[in-house]
Amino acid sequence: MSHDIVPWNTPEPLSGPIGVPLVDLLDRLLATGVVISGDLVIAIADVPLVRLSLHALLSSVNERIPSPWADGGPL
């Protein structure tokens, strides 16, 4: 079984099965950032009782890019 690197920007369509190593996928996603959002509604008899909203940003941290906060951040 060979694990060939799949080019991300190709003008022609890819043929055959496409495999991307999980480490490469996570590296690509964290380098650019990922936004995850979703809603969960708990209802009884079509009456919404509880609504939970999730909004998360996942991104890598680079020490060469300064923090946007003067005091180092909210944490």
N, C-alpha and C positions, 0 to 999 in steps of 0.2 A: 504494500500500500504506500503510495507516494503522496506527499503533501506539497503540492505546488502552490506557489504564491499566486493568488488571483489578483490581476490588476484591477484597480478600482475605477479607472477612467479608460474605457476602451470604446472606440467608435463603433465596432461591430458587436452584434449580440454574441454572448457566450453560449457554447454548446456543451452538452453533457452535464454531469453532476458538478456542482460548485462546492468546494470545501474551503472554509476559512478557519484557521486555527483560532481557538477561543482567546488566546493571549493577544493575537494580532487584532481581533475584533474589539476586545476591551481597551487596548492601547489606542486604537483609532477613535473609539467612542469617548474615552476620557480626555483625549487631546483636544477634541472639539467641544465636548460637553453634551450632556443628554438631559432633556427635560421629561419628567414623568408626571403625568397628571391623571387623575381618575376620580370618580364619584361612586359612592356606595349609599344606596337608599334602602332602608328597612321599612317595609310597609306591611300592614295587615288589612285585608279586604280593600285593597287599592287606596288605603289612606296612609300617606307617608308619615312615619313617626320619627325616624332619625335619618339625618343626612350627614355623611362624612365626606369631606373633600380632601384629596391628597395632591399637593403640588410640590415636587422636589426637583432640584437641580444637582446633577452629579457632574463634577469636573475635576480635573487634576489641579494641583497647586504648583506654581513655578516660583521659585525664590527670586528669579530675575525680574519678575513683574511686581512692582510695588503694590501694597494694599491700598484700596480706595479710601480707607479710613485713616485719619491722622494718628489716632491712638493705638492702631494695630488691630482694630476690629471690635465687633460687639461681644465676642466671647471673653 
